[in-house]
Amino acid sequence: MAMPKNPPDGTQQVTTRIAYEDPRRAIEFLSRAFGFPEREEMRLEGANNSIIVTEVQVGDAYVMLGRAGTHGLESPAKLGASTASLIVYVDNIDHHYQIAKDNGAHIISEPSDQYWGDRRYEASDLEGHVWSFHERTRDVSRAEIERIEAGFKDS
């Protein structure tokens, strides 16, 4: 008998799961503001059509989201603070930023060029999860990064 494939086809080696008080509202927001559509075939529903867990597509990966209070996970809305940041590479970051801003994302930091070669902005979603969006704009050697960082230590 053949061993089952682990992880199964279509499953990432590592999957992030985040909690929302209102998963339906979160799905709508993530799709509209950040361009992350729901993978509807992955939705599990409970009583009264409540969403237990589902996934949103994030480029070539996905993020699982579910109800707060399960598996010991809480929403930043309840905790009053975010406990993690999700880093996502996107194309055309300035356009992505404008769509997120126009659709109600709370902007933490405006797009700016970073010394390691990325352009980045940070936003939080409707319940306070922090999303750090990046676009690689130039390649920077490890030696160049170390030279720049050495200057931080001197100041």
PADOLUM-775409 format. One record per residue: residue number from 1; chain; x, y, z of N, C-alpha, C in turn. Coordinates in steps of 0.1 Angstrom, whole numbers, always signed. Atoms other than C-alpha are relative to their C-alpha. Layout:
REM PADOLUM-775409
+-----+--------+-------+-------+-------+-------+-------+-------+-------+-------+-------+
| num | chaine |   npx |   npy |   npz |  capx |  capy |  capz |   cpx |   cpy |   cpz |
+-----+--------+-------+-------+-------+-------+-------+-------+-------+-------+-------+
| NUM |      A |     X |     Y |     Z |     X |     Y |     Z |     X |     Y |     Z |
...
+-----+--------+-------+-------+-------+-------+-------+-------+-------+-------+-------+
//
This chain:
REM PADOLUM-775409
+-----+--------+-------+-------+-------+-------+-------+-------+-------+-------+-------+
| num | chaine |   npx |   npy |   npz |  capx |  capy |  capz |   cpx |   cpy |   cpz |
+-----+--------+-------+-------+-------+-------+-------+-------+-------+-------+-------+
|   1 |      A |    +8 |   -12 |    +0 |    +0 |    +0 |    +0 |    +9 |   +12 |    +0 |
|   2 |      A |    -8 |   -12 |    +1 |   +14 |   +34 |   -10 |    -3 |    +9 |   +11 |
|   3 |      A |    +1 |   -10 |   -11 |   +20 |   +60 |   +16 |    -7 |   +13 |    -6 |
|   4 |      A |    +7 |   -12 |    +5 |    -2 |   +91 |   +12 |   +11 |   +11 |    -1 |
|   5 |      A |    -9 |   -12 |    +2 |   +16 |  +123 |    -1 |    -2 |    +9 |   +12 |
|   6 |      A |    +1 |    -9 |   -12 |   +25 |  +146 |   +28 |   +10 |   +11 |    -3 |
|   7 |      A |   +14 |    -3 |    -1 |   +16 |  +173 |   +25 |    -8 |    -3 |   -13 |
|   8 |      A |    +7 |    +4 |   +12 |   -12 |  +165 |    +1 |    +1 |   +11 |   -11 |
|   9 |      A |    -1 |    -9 |   +11 |   -12 |  +181 |   -34 |    -9 |   +12 |    +3 |
|  10 |      A |    +7 |   -13 |    -2 |   -22 |  +218 |   -33 |    +1 |    +5 |   +14 |
|  11 |      A |    -1 |    -4 |   -14 |   -12 |  +221 |    +4 |   +15 |    +5 |    +2 |
|  12 |      A |   -14 |    -5 |    -3 |   +18 |  +243 |   +14 |    +6 |    -7 |   +11 |
|  13 |      A |    -8 |    +6 |   -11 |   +45 |  +230 |   +37 |    -3 |    +7 |   +13 |
|  14 |      A |    +4 |    -8 |   -12 |   +37 |  +258 |   +61 |   -12 |    +9 |    -4 |
|  15 |      A |   +12 |    -8 |    +3 |    +3 |  +275 |   +63 |    -2 |    +9 |   +13 |
|  16 |      A |    +4 |    -9 |   -11 |    -5 |  +306 |   +84 |   -15 |    +0 |    +1 |
|  17 |      A |   +15 |    -1 |    -3 |   -39 |  +307 |  +101 |    -2 |   +12 |    +9 |
|  18 |      A |    +3 |   -12 |    -8 |   -53 |  +340 |  +114 |   -14 |    +0 |    +4 |
|  19 |      A |   +14 |    +0 |    -6 |   -84 |  +346 |  +135 |    -7 |   +14 |    -2 |
|  20 |      A |    +9 |   -11 |    +2 |  -113 |  +370 |  +128 |   -12 |    -2 |    +8 |
|  21 |      A |   +13 |    +0 |    -7 |  -143 |  +379 |  +149 |   -11 |    -2 |   -11 |
|  22 |      A |   +10 |    +0 |   +10 |  -162 |  +382 |  +116 |    +6 |    -5 |   -13 |
|  23 |      A |    -7 |    +5 |   +12 |  -147 |  +359 |   +89 |    -6 |    +4 |   -13 |
|  24 |      A |    +7 |    -4 |   +12 |  -173 |  +368 |   +63 |    +4 |   +14 |    -4 |
|  25 |      A |    -4 |   -14 |    +2 |  -165 |  +405 |   +66 |   +15 |    +0 |    -4 |
|  26 |      A |   -14 |    +0 |    +3 |  -128 |  +397 |   +66 |    +3 |    -4 |   -14 |
|  27 |      A |    -2 |    +5 |   +13 |  -130 |  +377 |   +34 |    -3 |   +11 |   -11 |
|  28 |      A |    +4 |   -11 |   +10 |  -148 |  +406 |   +16 |   +10 |   +11 |    +0 |
|  29 |      A |   -10 |   -10 |    -1 |  -123 |  +431 |   +29 |   +13 |    -4 |    -7 |
|  30 |      A |   -13 |    +5 |    +6 |   -92 |  +410 |   +20 |    +0 |    +0 |   -15 |
|  31 |      A |    +1 |    +1 |   +14 |  -105 |  +405 |   -15 |    +0 |   +14 |    -6 |
|  32 |      A |    +2 |   -13 |    +6 |  -115 |  +441 |   -21 |   +12 |    +9 |    +2 |
|  33 |      A |   -11 |    -9 |    -3 |   -86 |  +459 |    -4 |   +14 |    -5 |    -4 |
|  34 |      A |   -13 |    +5 |    +3 |   -57 |  +436 |    -9 |    +1 |    -9 |   -12 |
|  35 |      A |    +0 |    +9 |   +12 |   -68 |  +415 |   -39 |    +2 |   -15 |    +3 |
|  36 |      A |    -1 |   +14 |    -4 |   -69 |  +382 |   -20 |   -14 |    -7 |    +0 |
|  37 |      A |   +13 |    +6 |    +1 |   -99 |  +362 |   -32 |    -1 |   -13 |    +8 |
|  38 |      A |    +2 |   +12 |    -7 |  -114 |  +334 |   -12 |    +2 |   -12 |    -8 |
|  39 |      A |    +0 |   +13 |    +7 |  -106 |  +298 |   -22 |   -13 |    -7 |    +5 |
|  40 |      A |   +13 |    +4 |    -5 |  -143 |  +290 |   -18 |    -1 |   -16 |    +2 |
|  41 |      A |    +0 |   +15 |    -2 |  -137 |  +252 |   -22 |    +6 |    -4 |   +13 |
|  42 |      A |    -6 |    +3 |   -12 |  -118 |  +253 |   +10 |    -8 |    +4 |   +12 |
|  43 |      A |    +9 |    -5 |   -11 |  -146 |  +268 |   +31 |    -7 |   -12 |    +8 |
|  44 |      A |    +7 |    +9 |    -9 |  -159 |  +248 |   +61 |   -10 |    +8 |    +8 |
|  45 |      A |   +10 |    -7 |    -7 |  -192 |  +260 |   +75 |    -6 |    -8 |   +12 |
|  46 |      A |    +7 |    +6 |   -11 |  -209 |  +254 |  +108 |   -14 |    +3 |    +1 |
|  47 |      A |   +14 |    -3 |    -1 |  -243 |  +260 |  +122 |    -3 |   +14 |    -4 |
|  48 |      A |    +4 |   -14 |    +4 |  -262 |  +290 |  +108 |    +9 |    +5 |   -11 |
|  49 |      A |    -9 |    -5 |   +11 |  -238 |  +291 |   +78 |   +12 |    +8 |    +5 |
|  50 |      A |   -11 |    -7 |    -5 |  -211 |  +304 |  +100 |   +13 |    -6 |    -6 |
|  51 |      A |   -12 |    +5 |    +6 |  -176 |  +301 |   +86 |    +9 |    -5 |   +12 |
|  52 |      A |    -9 |    +6 |   -10 |  -154 |  +278 |  +107 |   +15 |    +4 |    -5 |
|  53 |      A |   -13 |    -3 |    +5 |  -123 |  +281 |   +84 |    -2 |    +1 |   -15 |
|  54 |      A |    -1 |    -1 |   +15 |  -115 |  +291 |   +48 |   +14 |    +5 |    -3 |
|  55 |      A |   -13 |    -5 |    +4 |   -85 |  +303 |   +28 |    -2 |   +11 |   -10 |
|  56 |      A |    +0 |   -10 |   +10 |   -77 |  +333 |    +7 |   +13 |    -2 |    -8 |
|  57 |      A |   -12 |    +1 |    +9 |   -53 |  +332 |   -23 |    +8 |   +12 |    +1 |
|  58 |      A |   -10 |   -11 |    -1 |   -22 |  +353 |   -19 |   +11 |    -3 |   -10 |
|  59 |      A |   -10 |    +4 |   +10 |    -3 |  +351 |   -51 |    +0 |   -15 |    -2 |
|  60 |      A |    -2 |   +15 |    +2 |   +11 |  +316 |   -54 |    -2 |    -8 |   +13 |
|  61 |      A |    +2 |    +6 |   -13 |    +3 |  +309 |   -17 |   -14 |    +3 |    +5 |
|  62 |      A |   +13 |    -4 |    -6 |   -27 |  +311 |    +6 |    +2 |    +1 |   +15 |
|  63 |      A |    +0 |    -2 |   -14 |   -35 |  +321 |   +41 |   -14 |    -5 |    +5 |
|  64 |      A |   +12 |    +5 |    -6 |   -61 |  +303 |   +62 |    -5 |   +10 |   +10 |
|  65 |      A |    +6 |    -9 |   -11 |   -85 |  +323 |   +83 |   -12 |    -7 |    +5 |
|  66 |      A |   +11 |    +7 |    -6 |  -111 |  +312 |  +107 |    -5 |    +9 |   +12 |
|  67 |      A |    +7 |    -7 |   -12 |  -133 |  +322 |  +137 |   +10 |    +2 |   +11 |
|  68 |      A |    -7 |    -2 |   -12 |  -116 |  +338 |  +166 |    -5 |    -9 |   +11 |
|  69 |      A |    +4 |    +8 |   -11 |  -116 |  +318 |  +198 |    +2 |   -15 |    -2 |
|  70 |      A |    -2 |   +14 |    +2 |  -109 |  +285 |  +182 |   +15 |    -3 |    -1 |
|  71 |      A |   -14 |    +4 |    +0 |   -75 |  +267 |  +186 |    +8 |   +10 |    +8 |
|  72 |      A |    -8 |   -10 |    -8 |   -65 |  +294 |  +211 |    +3 |   +13 |    -7 |
|  73 |      A |    -3 |   -12 |    +8 |   -64 |  +321 |  +184 |   -10 |   +11 |    +2 |
|  74 |      A |    +8 |   -11 |    -1 |   -78 |  +355 |  +189 |    +3 |   +11 |   -10 |
|  75 |      A |    -2 |   -11 |    +9 |   -83 |  +385 |  +167 |    +7 |   +12 |    +7 |
|  76 |      A |    -6 |   -12 |    -6 |   -62 |  +416 |  +173 |   -11 |   +10 |    +4 |
|  77 |      A |   +11 |    -8 |    -5 |   -96 |  +434 |  +176 |    -3 |    -2 |   +14 |
|  78 |      A |    +2 |    +3 |   -14 |  -101 |  +416 |  +208 |   +12 |    +2 |    +9 |
|  79 |      A |   -12 |    -1 |    -9 |   -65 |  +416 |  +221 |    +4 |   +14 |    +1 |
|  80 |      A |    -4 |   -14 |    +0 |   -60 |  +453 |  +213 |   +15 |    +1 |    -6 |
|  81 |      A |   -14 |    +0 |    +6 |   -26 |  +444 |  +196 |    +1 |   -11 |   -10 |
|  82 |      A |    -3 |   +11 |   +10 |   -14 |  +424 |  +166 |   +11 |    -8 |    +6 |
|  83 |      A |   -10 |    +9 |    -5 |    +7 |  +394 |  +174 |   +10 |    -5 |   -11 |
|  84 |      A |    -9 |    +4 |   +11 |   +23 |  +389 |  +140 |    -2 |    +9 |   -12 |
|  85 |      A |    +1 |    -8 |   +13 |   +29 |  +405 |  +106 |    +2 |   -10 |   -11 |
|  86 |      A |    -1 |    +8 |   +12 |   +23 |  +388 |   +73 |    +7 |    +8 |   -11 |
|  87 |      A |    -8 |    -7 |   +10 |   +48 |  +397 |   +46 |    -4 |    -6 |   -13 |
|  88 |      A |    +5 |    +4 |   +13 |   +35 |  +396 |   +11 |    +7 |    +8 |   -11 |
|  89 |      A |    -6 |    -6 |   +12 |   +54 |  +403 |   -22 |   -11 |    +2 |   -10 |
|  90 |      A |   +10 |    -4 |   +10 |   +32 |  +421 |   -48 |    +7 |    +7 |   -11 |
|  91 |      A |    -5 |    -8 |   +11 |   +37 |  +436 |   -82 |    -7 |   +14 |    +1 |
|  92 |      A |    +5 |   -13 |    +1 |   +32 |  +473 |   -87 |    -5 |    +5 |   +14 |
|  93 |      A |    +4 |    -2 |   -14 |   +32 |  +481 |   -50 |    -7 |   +14 |    +2 |
|  94 |      A |    +7 |   -13 |    -2 |   +22 |  +518 |   -54 |   -15 |    -1 |    -4 |
|  95 |      A |   +14 |    +2 |    +4 |   -10 |  +508 |   -72 |    -7 |    -9 |   +11 |
|  96 |      A |    +6 |    +9 |   -10 |   -16 |  +480 |   -46 |    -3 |    +9 |   +13 |
|  97 |      A |    +2 |    -9 |   -12 |   -11 |  +506 |   -18 |   -13 |    +9 |    -2 |
|  98 |      A |   +11 |    -9 |    +2 |   -36 |  +530 |   -34 |   -14 |    -7 |    +1 |
|  99 |      A |   +13 |    +7 |    -2 |   -63 |  +503 |   -37 |    -3 |    -4 |   +14 |
| 100 |      A |    +1 |    +3 |   -15 |   -57 |  +492 |    -1 |    -5 |   +12 |    +7 |
| 101 |      A |    +4 |   -13 |    -7 |   -60 |  +528 |   +11 |   -14 |    +4 |    -4 |
| 102 |      A |   +14 |    -4 |    +4 |   -91 |  +535 |   -10 |   -11 |    -9 |    +5 |
| 103 |      A |   +10 |   +10 |    -5 |  -108 |  +504 |    +4 |    +1 |    -2 |   +15 |
| 104 |      A |    +1 |    +0 |   -15 |  -103 |  +511 |   +41 |   +11 |    -6 |    +8 |
| 105 |      A |   -11 |    +6 |    -8 |   -70 |  +495 |   +50 |    +6 |   +12 |    +8 |
| 106 |      A |    -7 |   -10 |    -8 |   -54 |  +514 |   +79 |   +15 |    +0 |    -4 |
| 107 |      A |   -14 |    +0 |    +4 |   -20 |  +525 |   +66 |    +9 |    +3 |   +11 |
| 108 |      A |    -9 |    -2 |   -11 |    +7 |  +521 |   +91 |   +13 |    +7 |    -5 |
| 109 |      A |   -12 |    -7 |    +6 |   +36 |  +532 |   +68 |    -2 |    +1 |   -15 |
| 110 |      A |    +2 |    -2 |   +15 |   +35 |  +547 |   +33 |   +11 |    -7 |    -8 |
| 111 |      A |   -10 |    +6 |    +7 |   +54 |  +531 |    +5 |   +14 |    +7 |    +0 |
| 112 |      A |   -13 |    -6 |    -1 |   +91 |  +537 |    +8 |   +11 |   -10 |    -4 |
| 113 |      A |   -11 |    +9 |    +5 |  +124 |  +523 |    -7 |    +8 |    -4 |   +12 |
| 114 |      A |    -8 |    +5 |   -11 |  +144 |  +501 |   +17 |   +14 |    -3 |    -5 |
| 115 |      A |   -14 |    +2 |    +4 |  +181 |  +497 |   +17 |    +3 |   -14 |    -5 |
| 116 |      A |    -3 |   +14 |    +5 |  +179 |  +459 |   +11 |    -6 |    -3 |   -14 |
| 117 |      A |    +5 |    +2 |   +14 |  +162 |  +464 |   -23 |   -14 |    -1 |    -2 |
| 118 |      A |   +15 |    +1 |    +1 |  +125 |  +463 |   -15 |    -6 |   +14 |    +1 |
| 119 |      A |    +9 |   -11 |    -3 |   +99 |  +490 |   -17 |   -11 |    -6 |    +8 |
| 120 |      A |    +9 |    +6 |   -10 |   +75 |  +485 |   +12 |   -10 |   +10 |    +5 |
| 121 |      A |    +9 |    -8 |    -8 |   +44 |  +497 |   +29 |    -7 |   -10 |    +9 |
| 122 |      A |    +7 |    +9 |   -10 |   +25 |  +483 |   +59 |   -14 |    +6 |    +2 |
| 123 |      A |   +14 |    -4 |    -2 |   -13 |  +483 |   +65 |    -6 |   -11 |   +10 |
| 124 |      A |    +7 |    +9 |    -8 |   -36 |  +467 |   +90 |   -14 |    -2 |    -6 |
| 125 |      A |   +13 |    +2 |    +6 |   -69 |  +451 |   +80 |   -11 |    +4 |   +10 |
| 126 |      A |   +11 |    -5 |    -8 |  -103 |  +457 |   +95 |    +0 |    -5 |   +15 |
| 127 |      A |    -1 |    +4 |   -14 |   -95 |  +437 |  +127 |   +13 |    +1 |    +6 |
| 128 |      A |   -13 |    -4 |    -5 |   -59 |  +448 |  +131 |   +12 |   -10 |    -3 |
| 129 |      A |   -11 |    +8 |    +4 |   -38 |  +420 |  +115 |    +9 |   +10 |    -8 |
| 130 |      A |   -10 |    -8 |    +7 |    -6 |  +437 |  +102 |    +5 |    -7 |   -13 |
| 131 |      A |    -4 |    +5 |   +13 |    +2 |  +431 |   +65 |   +12 |    +9 |    -5 |
| 132 |      A |   -12 |    -7 |    +5 |   +37 |  +442 |   +52 |    +1 |    -4 |   -15 |
| 133 |      A |    +0 |    +3 |   +14 |   +36 |  +445 |   +14 |   +13 |    +5 |    -6 |
| 134 |      A |   -13 |    -3 |    +5 |   +69 |  +444 |    -5 |    +0 |    -2 |   -15 |
| 135 |      A |    -3 |    +2 |   +14 |   +81 |  +447 |   -41 |   +15 |    +1 |    -1 |
| 136 |      A |   -14 |    -1 |    +2 |  +117 |  +439 |   -50 |    +2 |   +10 |   -12 |
| 137 |      A |    -2 |   -10 |   +10 |  +129 |  +469 |   -69 |   +15 |    +0 |    -5 |
| 138 |      A |   -14 |    +1 |    +5 |  +167 |  +462 |   -71 |    +6 |   -11 |    +9 |
| 139 |      A |    -8 |   +10 |    -7 |  +191 |  +435 |   -62 |   +12 |    +7 |    +8 |
| 140 |      A |   -10 |    -6 |    -8 |  +215 |  +444 |   -34 |    +9 |   -11 |    +6 |
| 141 |      A |    -8 |   +11 |    -5 |  +245 |  +423 |   -25 |    +1 |    +0 |   +15 |
| 142 |      A |    -1 |    +2 |   -15 |  +250 |  +409 |   +10 |   +11 |   +10 |    +5 |
| 143 |      A |   -10 |    -9 |    -4 |  +282 |  +430 |   +12 |    -5 |   +14 |    +1 |
| 144 |      A |    +6 |   -13 |    +0 |  +263 |  +462 |    +4 |    -9 |    +2 |   +12 |
| 145 |      A |    +9 |    +0 |   -11 |  +236 |  +454 |   +30 |    +9 |    +1 |   +13 |
| 146 |      A |    -8 |    +0 |   -13 |  +263 |  +447 |   +57 |    +7 |   +13 |    +1 |
| 147 |      A |    -6 |   -13 |    -1 |  +281 |  +480 |   +48 |   -10 |   +10 |    +5 |
| 148 |      A |   +10 |    -9 |    -4 |  +249 |  +499 |   +52 |    -4 |    -2 |   +15 |
| 149 |      A |    +4 |    +3 |   -14 |  +240 |  +482 |   +85 |   +11 |    +3 |    +9 |
| 150 |      A |   -11 |    -4 |    -8 |  +275 |  +488 |   +98 |    -1 |   +15 |    +3 |
| 151 |      A |    +2 |   -14 |    -2 |  +267 |  +525 |   +94 |   -10 |    +3 |   +11 |
| 152 |      A |   +10 |    -2 |   -11 |  +237 |  +521 |  +117 |    +6 |    -1 |   +13 |
| 153 |      A |    -6 |    +3 |   -13 |  +259 |  +508 |  +145 |    +9 |   +12 |    +4 |
| 154 |      A |    -9 |   -12 |    -3 |  +282 |  +539 |  +142 |    -8 |   +12 |    +4 |
| 155 |      A |    +8 |   -13 |    -2 |  +253 |  +564 |  +145 |    -7 |    -1 |   +13 |
+-----+--------+-------+-------+-------+-------+-------+-------+-------+-------+-------+
//
